[in-house]
């Protein structure tokens, strides 16, 4: 019987089957890499703001506490942004004629809030509560990075699910004493995992529940 297909057909068939299996995996990996790339997550990219607010100046140089501006960080889901009268508590007396602070003075005079550009956020389908993290010993810098060193605020962490799960699976590696939560200069001790395990027990953190889908997706 005459051969219908040339010998090369077998090779072509094998290559086609191999590519058929590999391409979906490659596409999935490529999509994942693109979605987590800094270009997409906006990590380390400073955002322009209506007022060039420097955390480095206000926190490191002046010693302001996080709660001075973010007053609801211990009380509810959102940390909150300071109302203009908080800014004017100081700037009605210092830098009163600075052109950079004109939006602050205008906001104070008109009662129209300053429209800050949001730097850190999670998707709408994710529930995040600042207060529970603060109460359980997760410091500001664990999520927001070295904010106290930022001249212009930028997003320091990617906030994708795999990143969040690192802490939810092993909170003992990230937890700190509650009195150090607002301390931007805090550094974990060498035996921080051992200390962390004790804090996990002390603060009543139920690790087995932290990876339940309903914790973040409600």
Z-matrix of the N, CA and C atoms (Angstrom, degrees):
N
C 1 1.482
C 2 1.525 1 109.35
N 3 1.297 2 114.29 1 133.71
C 4 1.465 3 119.53 2 -178.39
C 5 1.515 4 111.30 3 -68.99
N 6 1.354 5 116.88 4 137.74
C 7 1.474 6 122.53 5 180.00
C 8 1.527 7 109.71 6 -69.90
N 9 1.338 8 115.97 7 126.54
C 10 1.464 9 120.24 8 -177.18
C 11 1.524 10 112.85 9 -80.69
N 12 1.344 11 117.68 10 -35.39
C 13 1.461 12 121.54 11 -176.01
C 14 1.531 13 109.68 12 -117.63
N 15 1.290 14 117.67 13 144.05
C 16 1.469 15 120.33 14 177.75
C 17 1.527 16 110.18 15 -69.36
N 18 1.347 17 118.48 16 159.65
C 19 1.471 18 122.29 17 -179.37
C 20 1.527 19 113.11 18 -55.80
N 21 1.305 20 116.52 19 -31.24
C 22 1.475 21 119.72 20 -177.98
C 23 1.518 22 112.69 21 -65.61
N 24 1.336 23 116.79 22 -17.05
C 25 1.466 24 119.95 23 -178.83
C 26 1.517 25 111.76 24 -61.48
N 27 1.330 26 117.21 25 -36.42
C 28 1.466 27 120.41 26 179.07
C 29 1.523 28 110.80 27 -61.96
N 30 1.328 29 115.52 28 -44.00
C 31 1.470 30 119.82 29 179.28
C 32 1.523 31 110.76 30 -63.40
N 33 1.341 32 115.18 31 -43.43
C 34 1.465 33 119.51 32 -180.00
C 35 1.527 34 110.65 33 -62.35
N 36 1.321 35 117.01 34 -39.87
C 37 1.459 36 120.91 35 179.78
C 38 1.522 37 111.40 36 -64.57
N 39 1.348 38 115.45 37 -43.71
C 40 1.475 39 119.05 38 179.72
C 41 1.527 40 111.11 39 -63.47
N 42 1.341 41 115.59 40 -43.97
C 43 1.468 42 119.94 41 179.55
C 44 1.528 43 110.57 42 -62.66
N 45 1.319 44 116.69 43 -41.00
C 46 1.467 45 121.02 44 -179.62
C 47 1.521 46 111.40 45 -63.19
N 48 1.339 47 115.34 46 -43.25
C 49 1.456 48 119.07 47 178.88
C 50 1.526 49 111.46 48 -65.00
N 51 1.337 50 115.62 49 -41.35
C 52 1.463 51 119.90 50 179.46
C 53 1.522 52 110.91 51 -63.19
N 54 1.350 53 116.30 52 -45.45
C 55 1.462 54 119.96 53 179.45
C 56 1.528 55 111.01 54 -65.04
N 57 1.337 56 115.18 55 -36.37
C 58 1.466 57 118.87 56 178.86
C 59 1.519 58 112.15 57 -61.74
N 60 1.333 59 116.30 58 -32.10
C 61 1.460 60 120.04 59 178.30
C 62 1.522 61 112.20 60 -83.08
N 63 1.339 62 116.08 61 -35.54
C 64 1.466 63 119.88 62 -174.62
C 65 1.522 64 113.24 63 -79.81
N 66 1.331 65 117.28 64 -37.46
C 67 1.461 66 119.79 65 -173.56
C 68 1.529 67 113.67 66 -58.82
N 69 1.341 68 119.40 67 -44.65
C 70 1.477 69 117.84 68 177.30
C 71 1.529 70 112.81 69 -60.32
N 72 1.352 71 115.54 70 -39.31
C 73 1.464 72 118.72 71 179.14
C 74 1.519 73 110.91 72 -65.78
N 75 1.351 74 116.13 73 -42.39
C 76 1.465 75 120.66 74 179.02
C 77 1.527 76 110.30 75 -63.96
N 78 1.329 77 115.99 76 -42.27
C 79 1.471 78 119.76 77 179.25
C 80 1.520 79 111.05 78 -62.99
N 81 1.336 80 116.38 79 -40.06
C 82 1.471 81 120.49 80 178.91
C 83 1.517 82 111.41 81 -64.67
N 84 1.334 83 116.72 82 -44.52
C 85 1.466 84 121.18 83 179.46
C 86 1.525 85 110.90 84 -65.77
N 87 1.336 86 116.06 85 -40.77
C 88 1.467 87 119.84 86 179.89
C 89 1.527 88 110.68 87 -65.15
N 90 1.337 89 115.74 88 -42.78
C 91 1.464 90 119.38 89 178.64
C 92 1.512 91 111.84 90 -62.73
N 93 1.329 92 115.51 91 -40.63
C 94 1.467 93 120.10 92 178.86
C 95 1.526 94 110.73 93 -64.26
N 96 1.339 95 116.27 94 -43.14
C 97 1.469 96 120.47 95 179.78
C 98 1.523 97 111.19 96 -63.39
N 99 1.333 98 116.31 97 -41.16
C 100 1.466 99 120.17 98 -179.75
C 101 1.526 100 110.63 99 -66.72
N 102 1.338 101 116.52 100 -42.60
C 103 1.470 102 119.84 101 -177.94
C 104 1.522 103 111.77 102 -66.06
N 105 1.348 104 117.15 103 -25.88
C 106 1.460 105 120.57 104 -178.18
C 107 1.526 106 112.99 105 -101.00
N 108 1.308 107 116.71 106 2.11
C 109 1.462 108 120.52 107 179.58
C 110 1.529 109 109.88 108 -70.31
N 111 1.343 110 117.73 109 147.97
C 112 1.468 111 120.71 110 179.47
C 113 1.521 112 113.60 111 -53.85
N 114 1.341 113 116.60 112 -32.80
C 115 1.464 114 119.81 113 179.12
C 116 1.517 115 111.05 114 -58.88
N 117 1.340 116 116.17 115 -37.15
C 118 1.458 117 120.74 116 -178.36
C 119 1.519 118 112.32 117 -87.74
N 120 1.329 119 117.26 118 -39.85
C 121 1.470 120 120.38 119 -178.77
C 122 1.523 121 112.40 120 -80.32
N 123 1.347 122 116.67 121 -14.48
C 124 1.472 123 122.90 122 180.00
C 125 1.532 124 112.59 123 66.32
N 126 1.319 125 117.76 124 22.96
C 127 1.458 126 121.68 125 178.26
C 128 1.531 127 109.57 126 -68.63
N 129 1.329 128 115.90 127 137.21
C 130 1.468 129 124.28 128 177.28
C 131 1.530 130 113.59 129 67.40
N 132 1.328 131 117.01 130 16.57
C 133 1.465 132 120.12 131 178.65
C 134 1.527 133 108.92 132 -109.50
N 135 1.333 134 118.41 133 107.40
C 136 1.474 135 120.59 134 179.86
C 137 1.528 136 110.92 135 -62.92
N 138 1.319 137 116.30 136 143.55
C 139 1.466 138 121.16 137 177.63
C 140 1.519 139 109.82 138 -103.69
N 141 1.307 140 115.56 139 137.07
C 142 1.458 141 119.27 140 174.00
C 143 1.523 142 109.28 141 -66.33
N 144 1.320 143 115.56 142 141.27
C 145 1.460 144 121.74 143 -179.51
C 146 1.529 145 109.10 144 -126.64
N 147 1.331 146 116.89 145 157.73
C 148 1.472 147 119.19 146 178.06
C 149 1.522 148 112.38 147 -62.02
N 150 1.343 149 116.27 148 -25.13
C 151 1.464 150 122.11 149 174.58
C 152 1.537 151 106.78 150 -131.01
N 153 1.324 152 119.00 151 127.49
C 154 1.471 153 120.88 152 -178.32
C 155 1.527 154 111.73 153 -74.00
N 156 1.329 155 116.35 154 74.45
C 157 1.460 156 121.96 155 -176.17
C 158 1.524 157 110.39 156 -74.71
N 159 1.332 158 116.43 157 130.44
C 160 1.461 159 121.99 158 -179.75
C 161 1.525 160 110.41 159 -108.29
N 162 1.344 161 116.48 160 111.65
C 163 1.456 162 119.63 161 173.14
C 164 1.531 163 110.48 162 -65.61
N 165 1.309 164 116.02 163 -35.32
C 166 1.464 165 119.64 164 -179.24
C 167 1.526 166 110.31 165 -58.15
N 168 1.313 167 117.14 166 -42.71
C 169 1.466 168 121.45 167 -179.63
C 170 1.530 169 111.06 168 -70.60
N 171 1.324 170 116.86 169 -47.97
C 172 1.466 171 120.39 170 -173.98
C 173 1.529 172 112.64 171 -74.03
N 174 1.327 173 117.25 172 -34.93
C 175 1.473 174 120.20 173 -177.41
C 176 1.521 175 111.29 174 -91.04
N 177 1.325 176 116.27 175 -55.80
C 178 1.471 177 119.52 176 -175.84
C 179 1.521 178 112.55 177 -70.93
N 180 1.327 179 116.55 178 -45.14
C 181 1.464 180 119.90 179 -173.86
C 182 1.529 181 112.66 180 -86.24
N 183 1.324 182 116.87 181 -40.06
C 184 1.466 183 119.97 182 -176.96
C 185 1.524 184 113.23 183 -97.21
N 186 1.335 185 117.12 184 -18.04
C 187 1.457 186 120.57 185 175.58
C 188 1.512 187 115.42 186 79.68
N 189 1.333 188 117.92 187 23.21
C 190 1.466 189 119.28 188 178.54
C 191 1.524 190 110.22 189 -69.60
N 192 1.324 191 116.63 190 141.04
C 193 1.453 192 122.60 191 177.26
C 194 1.528 193 109.69 192 -82.89
N 195 1.336 194 116.76 193 152.56
C 196 1.469 195 121.42 194 179.67
C 197 1.528 196 111.42 195 -52.57
N 198 1.335 197 115.77 196 -42.16
C 199 1.463 198 120.35 197 -174.95
C 200 1.524 199 113.74 198 -70.64
N 201 1.318 200 117.30 199 -14.19
C 202 1.460 201 119.67 200 179.24
C 203 1.533 202 109.73 201 -60.87
N 204 1.341 203 115.81 202 -37.34
C 205 1.464 204 120.47 203 178.67
C 206 1.525 205 112.13 204 -103.59
N 207 1.326 206 116.81 205 -39.23
C 208 1.466 207 121.55 206 -177.28
C 209 1.531 208 108.55 207 -98.04
N 210 1.307 209 114.99 208 75.04
C 211 1.466 210 121.35 209 -167.34
C 212 1.523 211 114.51 210 -72.40
N 213 1.325 212 118.04 211 -21.47
C 214 1.470 213 119.49 212 -175.67
C 215 1.521 214 113.03 213 -101.04
N 216 1.331 215 117.29 214 12.23
C 217 1.463 216 119.76 215 -174.33
C 218 1.526 217 112.69 216 -64.64
N 219 1.332 218 117.87 217 -26.52
C 220 1.459 219 121.21 218 178.50
C 221 1.529 220 113.07 219 -95.19
N 222 1.323 221 116.32 220 -4.24
C 223 1.462 222 119.51 221 -170.83
C 224 1.525 223 114.19 222 -110.60
N 225 1.299 224 118.17 223 -21.54
C 226 1.458 225 118.82 224 -174.86
C 227 1.503 226 113.74 225 -161.81
N 228 1.324 227 117.38 226 -171.35
C 229 1.462 228 121.73 227 -175.60
C 230 1.531 229 113.98 228 -61.56
N 231 1.325 230 116.90 229 -39.17
C 232 1.465 231 119.96 230 -175.03
C 233 1.527 232 110.99 231 -100.51
N 234 1.333 233 114.77 232 143.13
C 235 1.465 234 119.75 233 178.17
C 236 1.521 235 111.00 234 -72.74
N 237 1.325 236 116.39 235 -29.01
C 238 1.459 237 120.79 236 179.41
C 239 1.514 238 113.09 237 85.84
N 240 1.313 239 115.39 238 153.92
C 241 1.461 240 122.68 239 174.76
C 242 1.525 241 108.26 240 -113.53
N 243 1.327 242 117.41 241 147.11
C 244 1.468 243 119.28 242 -175.25
C 245 1.529 244 112.41 243 -70.07
N 246 1.329 245 117.93 244 136.67
C 247 1.470 246 119.86 245 171.55
C 248 1.526 247 109.00 246 -67.66
N 249 1.307 248 115.45 247 159.28
C 250 1.466 249 119.87 248 -174.58
C 251 1.522 250 112.52 249 -59.90
N 252 1.337 251 117.92 250 -32.28
C 253 1.467 252 118.39 251 -177.80
C 254 1.531 253 111.34 252 -66.79
N 255 1.354 254 117.52 253 -21.80
C 256 1.466 255 119.46 254 173.89
C 257 1.526 256 110.07 255 -66.72
N 258 1.319 257 115.98 256 -43.72
C 259 1.475 258 120.30 257 177.51
C 260 1.534 259 110.52 258 -63.39
N 261 1.320 260 115.27 259 -41.91
C 262 1.459 261 119.39 260 -175.99
C 263 1.522 262 112.50 261 -73.53
N 264 1.328 263 117.39 262 -13.24
C 265 1.465 264 119.26 263 173.85
C 266 1.518 265 111.48 264 -54.83
N 267 1.337 266 115.65 265 -34.79
C 268 1.474 267 120.37 266 176.68
C 269 1.526 268 110.90 267 -100.42
N 270 1.337 269 115.23 268 -43.14
C 271 1.463 270 118.39 269 -169.26
C 272 1.521 271 114.19 270 -82.25
N 273 1.318 272 116.73 271 4.77
C 274 1.463 273 118.40 272 166.90
C 275 1.526 274 109.70 273 -82.73
N 276 1.350 275 115.41 274 -8.21
C 277 1.462 276 120.43 275 -177.97
C 278 1.529 277 112.71 276 -120.45
N 279 1.332 278 117.24 277 -28.63
C 280 1.471 279 119.73 278 179.92
C 281 1.523 280 109.93 279 -126.12
N 282 1.328 281 115.83 280 148.50
C 283 1.467 282 122.63 281 -177.65
C 284 1.530 283 110.48 282 53.12
N 285 1.326 284 115.20 283 39.86
C 286 1.472 285 119.81 284 -173.57
C 287 1.527 286 112.97 285 -69.63
N 288 1.326 287 117.60 286 -20.34
C 289 1.471 288 120.05 287 -178.48
C 290 1.525 289 112.62 288 -113.77
N 291 1.318 290 117.07 289 11.91
C 292 1.465 291 119.88 290 -177.96
C 293 1.531 292 110.78 291 -66.60
N 294 1.336 293 117.18 292 126.95
C 295 1.476 294 119.56 293 177.60
C 296 1.523 295 112.46 294 -59.94
N 297 1.327 296 116.94 295 -30.58
C 298 1.463 297 120.04 296 -178.88
C 299 1.521 298 112.11 297 -64.93
N 300 1.347 299 116.03 298 -24.73
C 301 1.460 300 120.27 299 -176.88
C 302 1.529 301 112.84 300 -98.36
N 303 1.317 302 116.86 301 10.08
C 304 1.464 303 120.17 302 179.08
C 305 1.534 304 112.22 303 -57.92
N 306 1.359 305 119.42 304 -41.33
C 307 1.477 306 118.71 305 177.19
C 308 1.531 307 112.81 306 -60.97
N 309 1.328 308 117.50 307 -31.59
C 310 1.462 309 121.16 308 178.46
C 311 1.523 310 110.17 309 -69.18
N 312 1.332 311 116.22 310 -46.48
C 313 1.469 312 120.14 311 -179.87
C 314 1.534 313 111.21 312 -64.49
N 315 1.342 314 115.32 313 -39.64
C 316 1.465 315 119.12 314 179.45
C 317 1.519 316 110.70 315 -65.60
N 318 1.328 317 116.90 316 -41.46
C 319 1.461 318 121.24 317 178.40
C 320 1.529 319 110.81 318 -61.97
N 321 1.311 320 116.20 319 -40.82
C 322 1.469 321 120.97 320 -179.23
C 323 1.523 322 111.15 321 -66.09
N 324 1.335 323 115.66 322 -37.75
C 325 1.462 324 120.29 323 -178.40
C 326 1.527 325 112.27 324 -74.11
N 327 1.324 326 116.64 325 -37.74
C 328 1.465 327 120.56 326 -174.19
C 329 1.531 328 113.04 327 -94.42
N 330 1.339 329 117.07 328 -19.84
C 331 1.458 330 120.36 329 -175.40
C 332 1.517 331 113.48 330 80.87
N 333 1.331 332 117.21 331 4.93
C 334 1.460 333 122.12 332 178.67
C 335 1.525 334 109.38 333 -86.43
N 336 1.340 335 118.44 334 120.33
C 337 1.465 336 120.42 335 -177.46
C 338 1.523 337 112.36 336 -61.56
N 339 1.321 338 115.51 337 148.93
C 340 1.460 339 120.51 338 173.89
C 341 1.523 340 108.45 339 -70.64
N 342 1.319 341 117.30 340 135.02
C 343 1.459 342 121.46 341 -179.77
C 344 1.535 343 109.81 342 -93.98
N 345 1.321 344 114.51 343 89.09
C 346 1.468 345 120.23 344 179.26
C 347 1.531 346 109.37 345 -75.50
N 348 1.318 347 115.79 346 148.99
C 349 1.457 348 120.86 347 174.94
C 350 1.525 349 109.21 348 -87.43
N 351 1.316 350 116.30 349 123.47
C 352 1.460 351 121.65 350 -175.90
C 353 1.524 352 110.84 351 -67.24
N 354 1.320 353 116.37 352 126.93
C 355 1.467 354 122.05 353 -177.73
C 356 1.522 355 111.17 354 -94.47
N 357 1.317 356 116.78 355 -47.70
C 358 1.464 357 121.50 356 -176.20
C 359 1.520 358 110.39 357 -112.34
N 360 1.320 359 116.56 358 126.22
C 361 1.458 360 120.19 359 178.81
C 362 1.523 361 109.74 360 -155.71
N 363 1.319 362 115.84 361 159.04
C 364 1.457 363 121.94 362 173.93
C 365 1.519 364 107.52 363 -114.88
N 366 1.338 365 118.44 364 159.98
C 367 1.475 366 120.12 365 179.61
C 368 1.529 367 111.81 366 -59.01
N 369 1.323 368 115.61 367 159.42
C 370 1.464 369 121.14 368 -178.51
C 371 1.528 370 112.76 369 -61.79
N 372 1.342 371 116.73 370 -25.12
C 373 1.461 372 118.99 371 -178.11
C 374 1.529 373 112.78 372 -86.96
N 375 1.333 374 116.75 373 7.11
C 376 1.467 375 121.67 374 -179.99
C 377 1.526 376 109.29 375 -113.18
N 378 1.321 377 116.24 376 130.13
C 379 1.465 378 121.16 377 175.94
C 380 1.524 379 108.52 378 -96.21
N 381 1.319 380 115.91 379 126.16
C 382 1.463 381 120.81 380 177.64
C 383 1.520 382 109.38 381 -133.56
N 384 1.330 383 116.49 382 132.69
C 385 1.463 384 122.32 383 -179.07
C 386 1.528 385 109.05 384 -122.24
N 387 1.337 386 116.22 385 114.06
C 388 1.458 387 119.76 386 178.87
C 389 1.530 388 111.76 387 -60.45
N 390 1.330 389 116.02 388 -42.46
C 391 1.462 390 119.43 389 -170.40
C 392 1.525 391 112.59 390 -62.18
N 393 1.334 392 118.31 391 -39.56
C 394 1.459 393 119.34 392 -177.81
C 395 1.527 394 110.68 393 -68.61
N 396 1.328 395 117.24 394 -34.27
C 397 1.466 396 120.17 395 178.09
C 398 1.529 397 110.79 396 -68.52
N 399 1.326 398 115.95 397 -40.63
C 400 1.467 399 120.09 398 177.83
C 401 1.525 400 110.33 399 -63.50
N 402 1.333 401 116.30 400 -44.45
C 403 1.470 402 120.80 401 -177.48
C 404 1.529 403 112.46 402 -68.38
N 405 1.322 404 116.98 403 -22.50
C 406 1.463 405 120.74 404 -179.36
C 407 1.533 406 112.66 405 -100.33
N 408 1.340 407 116.94 406 11.66
C 409 1.460 408 119.87 407 170.93
C 410 1.509 409 116.42 408 86.28
N 411 1.326 410 117.55 409 25.55
C 412 1.466 411 120.38 410 175.50
C 413 1.527 412 108.43 411 -98.27
N 414 1.317 413 115.76 412 115.74
C 415 1.457 414 120.93 413 -174.50
C 416 1.516 415 113.40 414 -73.16
N 417 1.320 416 115.66 415 156.38
C 418 1.467 417 121.73 416 -179.90
C 419 1.528 418 111.77 417 -55.88
N 420 1.330 419 116.46 418 -42.66
C 421 1.462 420 120.10 419 -174.55
C 422 1.522 421 112.95 420 -71.59
N 423 1.334 422 118.34 421 -15.80
C 424 1.463 423 119.66 422 177.92
C 425 1.527 424 110.43 423 -63.18
N 426 1.327 425 116.13 424 -36.11
C 427 1.461 426 120.81 425 -179.58
C 428 1.526 427 112.91 426 -101.61
N 429 1.318 428 116.29 427 -35.07
C 430 1.461 429 119.98 428 -173.07
C 431 1.523 430 113.95 429 -99.47
N 432 1.338 431 116.46 430 -1.63
C 433 1.452 432 118.90 431 178.53
C 434 1.516 433 112.60 432 69.58
N 435 1.328 434 117.86 433 -162.64
C 436 1.462 435 121.71 434 -176.09
C 437 1.525 436 112.88 435 -77.47
N 438 1.328 437 116.61 436 64.44
C 439 1.470 438 120.90 437 -177.11
C 440 1.528 439 110.64 438 -57.36
N 441 1.324 440 116.73 439 -35.37
C 442 1.463 441 120.90 440 -177.16
C 443 1.527 442 112.58 441 -66.19
N 444 1.330 443 116.90 442 -9.61
C 445 1.467 444 120.51 443 178.82
C 446 1.528 445 111.90 444 -108.56
N 447 1.325 446 117.34 445 4.93
C 448 1.463 447 120.77 446 -175.14
C 449 1.526 448 111.60 447 -91.70
N 450 1.335 449 115.42 448 120.93
C 451 1.460 450 119.38 449 172.79
C 452 1.529 451 110.06 450 -71.29
N 453 1.330 452 115.94 451 -45.59
C 454 1.458 453 121.83 452 172.12
C 455 1.526 454 106.28 453 -122.80
N 456 1.313 455 117.39 454 129.88
C 457 1.463 456 121.49 455 -171.50
C 458 1.523 457 111.59 456 -66.67
N 459 1.331 458 114.95 457 136.04
C 460 1.458 459 121.19 458 175.32
C 461 1.528 460 109.16 459 -134.82
N 462 1.300 461 115.63 460 161.92
C 463 1.459 462 122.18 461 178.10
C 464 1.523 463 108.57 462 -78.00
N 465 1.336 464 117.24 463 121.52
C 466 1.457 465 121.06 464 -174.22
C 467 1.526 466 113.63 465 -97.02
N 468 1.325 467 117.78 466 -20.01
C 469 1.459 468 121.85 467 -177.09
C 470 1.537 469 109.51 468 -127.23
N 471 1.347 470 117.29 469 153.30
C 472 1.466 471 119.40 470 -173.72
C 473 1.526 472 115.23 471 -75.99
N 474 1.344 473 117.63 472 -25.85
C 475 1.463 474 122.59 473 179.95
C 476 1.532 475 113.60 474 62.26
N 477 1.335 476 118.76 475 21.69
C 478 1.460 477 117.95 476 172.85
C 479 1.531 478 109.25 477 -83.73
N 480 1.314 479 117.15 478 166.26
C 481 1.456 480 121.23 479 -169.60
C 482 1.527 481 112.67 480 -61.39
N 483 1.325 482 117.23 481 -41.39
C 484 1.465 483 120.15 482 -179.10
C 485 1.523 484 110.86 483 -60.86
N 486 1.333 485 116.16 484 -35.36
C 487 1.473 486 119.90 485 178.78
C 488 1.528 487 110.20 486 -67.94
N 489 1.318 488 118.05 487 -43.66
C 490 1.466 489 121.44 488 178.52
C 491 1.532 490 111.06 489 -62.61
N 492 1.322 491 116.32 490 -39.01
C 493 1.456 492 120.74 491 -176.57
C 494 1.525 493 112.86 492 -67.55
N 495 1.321 494 117.27 493 -23.69
C 496 1.463 495 119.41 494 176.12
C 497 1.524 496 110.34 495 -56.65
N 498 1.300 497 116.43 496 -42.64
C 499 1.466 498 121.83 497 -179.88
C 500 1.524 499 111.24 498 -78.48
N 501 1.323 500 116.87 499 -39.96
C 502 1.458 501 119.75 500 -178.04
C 503 1.527 502 111.63 501 -66.73
N 504 1.321 503 117.10 502 -28.99
C 505 1.469 504 120.11 503 179.36
C 506 1.527 505 112.06 504 -83.34
N 507 1.337 506 116.13 505 -33.11
C 508 1.459 507 120.05 506 -178.05
C 509 1.537 508 110.03 507 -135.86
N 510 1.330 509 117.25 508 67.36
C 511 1.468 510 120.01 509 -177.12
C 512 1.522 511 112.91 510 -62.14
N 513 1.331 512 117.65 511 -23.75
C 514 1.464 513 120.35 512 -179.77
C 515 1.527 514 112.39 513 -62.83
N 516 1.319 515 117.74 514 -18.60
C 517 1.460 516 120.98 515 179.96
C 518 1.530 517 112.37 516 -85.37
N 519 1.331 518 117.04 517 -11.07
C 520 1.461 519 120.17 518 -174.26
C 521 1.530 520 113.78 519 -124.41
N 522 1.305 521 117.12 520 -20.93
C 523 1.466 522 121.74 521 -174.93
C 524 1.528 523 110.96 522 -68.48
N 525 1.320 524 116.21 523 153.63
C 526 1.465 525 121.87 524 177.09
C 527 1.531 526 109.00 525 -141.65
N 528 1.319 527 118.77 526 165.79
C 529 1.472 528 119.98 527 176.40
C 530 1.530 529 110.49 528 -57.73
N 531 1.319 530 116.96 529 143.26
C 532 1.461 531 120.78 530 -176.03
C 533 1.523 532 112.93 531 -57.29
N 534 1.334 533 115.90 532 -34.93
C 535 1.462 534 118.58 533 -178.56
C 536 1.529 535 112.81 534 -69.77
N 537 1.326 536 116.79 535 -9.61
C 538 1.463 537 120.95 536 -179.73
C 539 1.527 538 112.84 537 -105.58
N 540 1.321 539 116.81 538 2.53
C 541 1.466 540 120.05 539 -175.80
C 542 1.517 541 111.79 540 -58.26
N 543 1.323 542 117.52 541 -41.46
C 544 1.467 543 121.73 542 -176.61
C 545 1.526 544 112.78 543 -89.97
N 546 1.308 545 117.17 544 1.58
C 547 1.462 546 120.65 545 -177.81
C 548 1.527 547 110.28 546 -85.44
N 549 1.343 548 118.24 547 106.86
C 550 1.463 549 119.94 548 -177.05
C 551 1.525 550 113.08 549 -70.53
N 552 1.329 551 116.76 550 -16.00
C 553 1.470 552 120.86 551 -177.46
C 554 1.527 553 112.37 552 -96.10
N 555 1.320 554 116.90 553 4.10
C 556 1.468 555 120.49 554 -178.27
C 557 1.526 556 110.48 555 -65.99
N 558 1.318 557 116.15 556 138.11
C 559 1.461 558 121.09 557 173.49
C 560 1.524 559 108.44 558 -129.23
N 561 1.308 560 116.08 559 139.22
C 562 1.458 561 120.63 560 -177.52
C 563 1.537 562 110.51 561 -66.57
N 564 1.332 563 117.71 562 138.38
C 565 1.471 564 120.42 563 176.90
C 566 1.522 565 110.46 564 -68.80
N 567 1.332 566 115.64 565 167.37
C 568 1.473 567 120.11 566 -178.44
C 569 1.526 568 111.58 567 -61.38
N 570 1.323 569 116.54 568 -33.53
C 571 1.461 570 120.32 569 179.99
C 572 1.527 571 111.12 570 -97.75
N 573 1.360 572 116.09 571 35.69
C 574 1.461 573 119.55 572 -171.50
C 575 1.529 574 113.22 573 -64.38
N 576 1.336 575 118.09 574 -27.47
C 577 1.469 576 118.94 575 178.67
C 578 1.523 577 110.32 576 -69.08
N 579 1.324 578 116.01 577 -41.59
C 580 1.464 579 120.50 578 177.30
C 581 1.526 580 110.27 579 -63.23
N 582 1.334 581 115.66 580 -46.20
C 583 1.466 582 120.40 581 177.13
C 584 1.519 583 110.14 582 -63.04
N 585 1.341 584 115.53 583 -40.79
C 586 1.460 585 120.43 584 -178.86
C 587 1.513 586 113.13 585 -61.08
N 588 1.333 587 116.76 586 -39.47
C 589 1.473 588 119.77 587 178.93
C 590 1.531 589 110.76 588 -62.28
N 591 1.320 590 115.89 589 -38.82
C 592 1.460 591 119.79 590 178.68
C 593 1.527 592 110.84 591 -66.87
N 594 1.336 593 116.14 592 -39.88
C 595 1.465 594 119.98 593 179.29
C 596 1.524 595 111.36 594 -67.91
N 597 1.326 596 117.10 595 -37.06
C 598 1.463 597 121.02 596 177.25
C 599 1.525 598 109.84 597 -57.81
N 600 1.328 599 116.21 598 -44.84
C 601 1.469 600 120.39 599 177.90
C 602 1.525 601 111.18 600 -67.59
N 603 1.335 602 115.63 601 -44.42
C 604 1.465 603 120.67 602 -177.00
C 605 1.527 604 111.72 603 -63.21
N 606 1.335 605 117.42 604 -38.01
C 607 1.454 606 120.82 605 -176.87
C 608 1.533 607 112.57 606 -89.59
N 609 1.327 608 116.53 607 3.70
C 610 1.467 609 120.22 608 175.84
C 611 1.514 610 113.79 609 67.14
N 612 1.329 611 116.93 610 35.75
C 613 1.466 612 120.36 611 179.30
C 614 1.522 613 109.30 612 -82.76
N 615 1.311 614 116.61 613 122.91
C 616 1.458 615 121.99 614 -179.73
C 617 1.531 616 108.66 615 -95.94
N 618 1.325 617 115.24 616 92.35
C 619 1.457 618 121.32 617 -173.20
C 620 1.525 619 111.86 618 -58.19
N 621 1.329 620 117.16 619 -36.57
C 622 1.459 621 120.44 620 -177.41
C 623 1.524 622 112.54 621 -64.08
N 624 1.335 623 117.87 622 -17.41
C 625 1.459 624 121.05 623 -179.51
C 626 1.529 625 112.67 624 -95.63
N 627 1.319 626 116.64 625 -15.31
C 628 1.466 627 119.87 626 -172.41
C 629 1.519 628 114.01 627 -69.60
N 630 1.326 629 117.45 628 -20.30
C 631 1.466 630 119.64 629 179.68
C 632 1.532 631 112.11 630 -101.03
N 633 1.333 632 116.16 631 8.49
C 634 1.463 633 119.76 632 174.63
C 635 1.532 634 108.95 633 -70.38
N 636 1.303 635 117.00 634 133.43
C 637 1.468 636 121.40 635 -175.55
C 638 1.526 637 112.35 636 -53.54
N 639 1.350 638 115.88 637 -37.35
C 640 1.459 639 120.51 638 -174.29
C 641 1.531 640 113.05 639 -69.24
N 642 1.322 641 117.81 640 -12.80
C 643 1.470 642 119.76 641 177.38
C 644 1.523 643 110.58 642 -62.15
N 645 1.323 644 116.27 643 -41.55
C 646 1.478 645 120.24 644 -176.98
C 647 1.528 646 113.17 645 -110.01
N 648 1.325 647 116.77 646 -25.16
C 649 1.472 648 120.23 647 -177.36
C 650 1.521 649 109.11 648 -112.52
N 651 1.328 650 115.57 649 101.45
C 652 1.466 651 120.30 650 -174.34
C 653 1.529 652 111.04 651 -118.28
